[in-house]
Amino acid sequence: MDPYEVVLYPLMTESASLMVEKENKLVFAVNLKANKLDVKRAVEQLYEVKVESVNTEVTSKGGKKAFVKLHPDFRASDLAIKLGLL
């Protein structure tokens, strides 16, 4: 899948901002058909970071969220600022 089809947009809620600070994680809305490996590759290509792990969740509204934990060499807060989330 094309990285732009996989990652739809970043999500920033109150709980997501706490994850950025405490757990080095970012939250993205992703394509329903994308699997964890697709999300990992897409985030690494689009944002030039190294991803440590990905957890996904299908929401009650029919969307899909991906919780992306970055490698310790990269800071989620730096990427969030670059994306205009913080």
PyMOL CGO cylinders between C-alpha atoms (Angstrom):
from pymol import cmd
from pymol.cgo import CYLINDER

trace = [
    CYLINDER, 0.00, 0.00, 0.00, 1.03, 3.57, -0.64, 0.3, 1, 1, 1, 1, 1, 1,
    CYLINDER, 1.03, 3.57, -0.64, 2.11, 5.33, 2.61, 0.3, 1, 1, 1, 1, 1, 1,
    CYLINDER, 2.11, 5.33, 2.61, -0.33, 8.17, 1.92, 0.3, 1, 1, 1, 1, 1, 1,
    CYLINDER, -0.33, 8.17, 1.92, -3.19, 5.65, 1.70, 0.3, 1, 1, 1, 1, 1, 1,
    CYLINDER, -3.19, 5.65, 1.70, -2.18, 3.95, 4.96, 0.3, 1, 1, 1, 1, 1, 1,
    CYLINDER, -2.18, 3.95, 4.96, -1.78, 6.95, 7.28, 0.3, 1, 1, 1, 1, 1, 1,
    CYLINDER, -1.78, 6.95, 7.28, -4.79, 9.23, 6.94, 0.3, 1, 1, 1, 1, 1, 1,
    CYLINDER, -4.79, 9.23, 6.94, -3.99, 11.89, 9.56, 0.3, 1, 1, 1, 1, 1, 1,
    CYLINDER, -3.99, 11.89, 9.56, -2.50, 12.28, 13.06, 0.3, 1, 1, 1, 1, 1, 1,
    CYLINDER, -2.50, 12.28, 13.06, -4.87, 12.39, 16.03, 0.3, 1, 1, 1, 1, 1, 1,
    CYLINDER, -4.87, 12.39, 16.03, -4.31, 14.65, 19.02, 0.3, 1, 1, 1, 1, 1, 1,
    CYLINDER, -4.31, 14.65, 19.02, -6.54, 14.28, 22.03, 0.3, 1, 1, 1, 1, 1, 1,
    CYLINDER, -6.54, 14.28, 22.03, -5.80, 14.89, 25.68, 0.3, 1, 1, 1, 1, 1, 1,
    CYLINDER, -5.80, 14.89, 25.68, -4.86, 11.25, 26.21, 0.3, 1, 1, 1, 1, 1, 1,
    CYLINDER, -4.86, 11.25, 26.21, -2.77, 11.22, 23.02, 0.3, 1, 1, 1, 1, 1, 1,
    CYLINDER, -2.77, 11.22, 23.02, -0.78, 14.25, 24.21, 0.3, 1, 1, 1, 1, 1, 1,
    CYLINDER, -0.78, 14.25, 24.21, -0.01, 12.41, 27.46, 0.3, 1, 1, 1, 1, 1, 1,
    CYLINDER, -0.01, 12.41, 27.46, 1.23, 9.43, 25.40, 0.3, 1, 1, 1, 1, 1, 1,
    CYLINDER, 1.23, 9.43, 25.40, 3.54, 11.74, 23.45, 0.3, 1, 1, 1, 1, 1, 1,
    CYLINDER, 3.54, 11.74, 23.45, 5.14, 13.00, 26.65, 0.3, 1, 1, 1, 1, 1, 1,
    CYLINDER, 5.14, 13.00, 26.65, 5.22, 9.84, 28.79, 0.3, 1, 1, 1, 1, 1, 1,
    CYLINDER, 5.22, 9.84, 28.79, 5.40, 6.89, 26.38, 0.3, 1, 1, 1, 1, 1, 1,
    CYLINDER, 5.40, 6.89, 26.38, 7.03, 8.35, 23.23, 0.3, 1, 1, 1, 1, 1, 1,
    CYLINDER, 7.03, 8.35, 23.23, 3.91, 7.38, 21.21, 0.3, 1, 1, 1, 1, 1, 1,
    CYLINDER, 3.91, 7.38, 21.21, 1.88, 9.09, 18.49, 0.3, 1, 1, 1, 1, 1, 1,
    CYLINDER, 1.88, 9.09, 18.49, -1.67, 8.25, 17.44, 0.3, 1, 1, 1, 1, 1, 1,
    CYLINDER, -1.67, 8.25, 17.44, -2.75, 8.16, 13.79, 0.3, 1, 1, 1, 1, 1, 1,
    CYLINDER, -2.75, 8.16, 13.79, -6.02, 7.47, 12.01, 0.3, 1, 1, 1, 1, 1, 1,
    CYLINDER, -6.02, 7.47, 12.01, -5.21, 4.75, 9.49, 0.3, 1, 1, 1, 1, 1, 1,
    CYLINDER, -5.21, 4.75, 9.49, -6.87, 2.85, 6.66, 0.3, 1, 1, 1, 1, 1, 1,
    CYLINDER, -6.87, 2.85, 6.66, -9.07, -0.02, 7.84, 0.3, 1, 1, 1, 1, 1, 1,
    CYLINDER, -9.07, -0.02, 7.84, -7.30, -2.43, 5.49, 0.3, 1, 1, 1, 1, 1, 1,
    CYLINDER, -7.30, -2.43, 5.49, -3.81, -1.53, 6.75, 0.3, 1, 1, 1, 1, 1, 1,
    CYLINDER, -3.81, -1.53, 6.75, -2.04, -3.97, 9.04, 0.3, 1, 1, 1, 1, 1, 1,
    CYLINDER, -2.04, -3.97, 9.04, 0.64, -3.18, 11.64, 0.3, 1, 1, 1, 1, 1, 1,
    CYLINDER, 0.64, -3.18, 11.64, 3.52, -3.72, 9.23, 0.3, 1, 1, 1, 1, 1, 1,
    CYLINDER, 3.52, -3.72, 9.23, 1.92, -1.37, 6.67, 0.3, 1, 1, 1, 1, 1, 1,
    CYLINDER, 1.92, -1.37, 6.67, 1.55, 1.31, 9.36, 0.3, 1, 1, 1, 1, 1, 1,
    CYLINDER, 1.55, 1.31, 9.36, 5.16, 0.87, 10.53, 0.3, 1, 1, 1, 1, 1, 1,
    CYLINDER, 5.16, 0.87, 10.53, 6.56, 1.20, 7.01, 0.3, 1, 1, 1, 1, 1, 1,
    CYLINDER, 6.56, 1.20, 7.01, 4.34, 4.17, 6.18, 0.3, 1, 1, 1, 1, 1, 1,
    CYLINDER, 4.34, 4.17, 6.18, 5.26, 6.15, 9.31, 0.3, 1, 1, 1, 1, 1, 1,
    CYLINDER, 5.26, 6.15, 9.31, 8.97, 5.43, 8.80, 0.3, 1, 1, 1, 1, 1, 1,
    CYLINDER, 8.97, 5.43, 8.80, 8.80, 6.58, 5.16, 0.3, 1, 1, 1, 1, 1, 1,
    CYLINDER, 8.80, 6.58, 5.16, 6.59, 9.63, 5.66, 0.3, 1, 1, 1, 1, 1, 1,
    CYLINDER, 6.59, 9.63, 5.66, 8.20, 11.07, 8.78, 0.3, 1, 1, 1, 1, 1, 1,
    CYLINDER, 8.20, 11.07, 8.78, 11.78, 9.72, 8.59, 0.3, 1, 1, 1, 1, 1, 1,
    CYLINDER, 11.78, 9.72, 8.59, 11.74, 8.11, 12.04, 0.3, 1, 1, 1, 1, 1, 1,
    CYLINDER, 11.74, 8.11, 12.04, 12.33, 4.60, 13.32, 0.3, 1, 1, 1, 1, 1, 1,
    CYLINDER, 12.33, 4.60, 13.32, 9.29, 2.81, 14.75, 0.3, 1, 1, 1, 1, 1, 1,
    CYLINDER, 9.29, 2.81, 14.75, 9.67, 0.40, 17.65, 0.3, 1, 1, 1, 1, 1, 1,
    CYLINDER, 9.67, 0.40, 17.65, 6.11, -0.98, 17.81, 0.3, 1, 1, 1, 1, 1, 1,
    CYLINDER, 6.11, -0.98, 17.81, 2.57, -0.47, 16.53, 0.3, 1, 1, 1, 1, 1, 1,
    CYLINDER, 2.57, -0.47, 16.53, -0.75, -1.26, 18.21, 0.3, 1, 1, 1, 1, 1, 1,
    CYLINDER, -0.75, -1.26, 18.21, -4.01, -0.87, 16.32, 0.3, 1, 1, 1, 1, 1, 1,
    CYLINDER, -4.01, -0.87, 16.32, -7.60, -0.48, 17.43, 0.3, 1, 1, 1, 1, 1, 1,
    CYLINDER, -7.60, -0.48, 17.43, -10.85, -0.46, 15.47, 0.3, 1, 1, 1, 1, 1, 1,
    CYLINDER, -10.85, -0.46, 15.47, -13.08, 2.26, 16.92, 0.3, 1, 1, 1, 1, 1, 1,
    CYLINDER, -13.08, 2.26, 16.92, -16.78, 1.98, 17.62, 0.3, 1, 1, 1, 1, 1, 1,
    CYLINDER, -16.78, 1.98, 17.62, -17.42, 4.47, 14.81, 0.3, 1, 1, 1, 1, 1, 1,
    CYLINDER, -17.42, 4.47, 14.81, -15.84, 2.16, 12.25, 0.3, 1, 1, 1, 1, 1, 1,
    CYLINDER, -15.84, 2.16, 12.25, -12.45, 3.86, 11.96, 0.3, 1, 1, 1, 1, 1, 1,
    CYLINDER, -12.45, 3.86, 11.96, -9.04, 2.52, 12.84, 0.3, 1, 1, 1, 1, 1, 1,
    CYLINDER, -9.04, 2.52, 12.84, -6.38, 4.05, 15.10, 0.3, 1, 1, 1, 1, 1, 1,
    CYLINDER, -6.38, 4.05, 15.10, -2.72, 3.15, 15.28, 0.3, 1, 1, 1, 1, 1, 1,
    CYLINDER, -2.72, 3.15, 15.28, -0.64, 3.80, 18.39, 0.3, 1, 1, 1, 1, 1, 1,
    CYLINDER, -0.64, 3.80, 18.39, 2.93, 4.14, 17.13, 0.3, 1, 1, 1, 1, 1, 1,
    CYLINDER, 2.93, 4.14, 17.13, 5.81, 3.90, 19.60, 0.3, 1, 1, 1, 1, 1, 1,
    CYLINDER, 5.81, 3.90, 19.60, 8.99, 5.49, 18.30, 0.3, 1, 1, 1, 1, 1, 1,
    CYLINDER, 8.99, 5.49, 18.30, 12.51, 4.17, 18.81, 0.3, 1, 1, 1, 1, 1, 1,
    CYLINDER, 12.51, 4.17, 18.81, 14.26, 5.83, 21.80, 0.3, 1, 1, 1, 1, 1, 1,
    CYLINDER, 14.26, 5.83, 21.80, 16.59, 7.67, 19.40, 0.3, 1, 1, 1, 1, 1, 1,
    CYLINDER, 16.59, 7.67, 19.40, 13.58, 9.66, 18.13, 0.3, 1, 1, 1, 1, 1, 1,
    CYLINDER, 13.58, 9.66, 18.13, 11.28, 11.86, 20.21, 0.3, 1, 1, 1, 1, 1, 1,
    CYLINDER, 11.28, 11.86, 20.21, 7.54, 11.82, 19.62, 0.3, 1, 1, 1, 1, 1, 1,
    CYLINDER, 7.54, 11.82, 19.62, 7.30, 15.40, 20.89, 0.3, 1, 1, 1, 1, 1, 1,
    CYLINDER, 7.30, 15.40, 20.89, 9.69, 16.59, 18.16, 0.3, 1, 1, 1, 1, 1, 1,
    CYLINDER, 9.69, 16.59, 18.16, 7.58, 14.92, 15.47, 0.3, 1, 1, 1, 1, 1, 1,
    CYLINDER, 7.58, 14.92, 15.47, 4.36, 16.26, 17.01, 0.3, 1, 1, 1, 1, 1, 1,
    CYLINDER, 4.36, 16.26, 17.01, 5.75, 19.79, 16.87, 0.3, 1, 1, 1, 1, 1, 1,
    CYLINDER, 5.75, 19.79, 16.87, 6.84, 19.24, 13.26, 0.3, 1, 1, 1, 1, 1, 1,
    CYLINDER, 6.84, 19.24, 13.26, 3.29, 18.08, 12.41, 0.3, 1, 1, 1, 1, 1, 1,
    CYLINDER, 3.29, 18.08, 12.41, 1.78, 21.08, 14.20, 0.3, 1, 1, 1, 1, 1, 1,
    CYLINDER, 1.78, 21.08, 14.20, 0.08, 19.03, 16.90, 0.3, 1, 1, 1, 1, 1, 1,
    CYLINDER, 0.08, 19.03, 16.90, 1.81, 20.62, 19.89, 0.3, 1, 1, 1, 1, 1, 1,
]
cmd.load_cgo(trace, "trace")
